[in-house]
């Protein structure tokens, strides 16, 4: 039992602060990380950077319809911060999330309209197309001024579509 407490104390003193600092950044550090990420996106020819600042990286080309803002879509997704911390993903791995495209953040609206049904992509969403200066409180939450990275598979498009 004594060794368990010794390990707990070592974790608390040495490991926990380093894990916390890896995911808890000051606003200035987050903004600097965002700038570096934009530079990295611009340096990679496979990432299309749109006029709004969205980074779109097609992983697998789809062959179906493209959604419009009024389309209902089904997706699998995984969202993380630039630190690598997962902050969101669909709850059940076998149940895609379904929503009308105009009901989500601007980065998803723009990025999903670049995809075709059956395709997968990575969206690099700057704070102004996501949750901006407010972030999303909670555990794990999205801190203010967070750049978000989503891996998305567009399963189905219904309703008004662009072909």
Buried (B, 14 or more C-beta within 10 A) or exposed (E): EEEEEEEEEEEEEEEEEEEEEEEEBEEEEBBEBBEEBBEEBEEEEEBBBEEEBBBBBBEEEBEBBBBBBEBBBBBBBBBBBBBEBEBBBBEEEEEBBEEBBEEBBBBBBBBBBBBBBBBBBBBBBBBBBBBBEEBBEEEEBBBBBBBBBBBBBBBBBBEBBEE
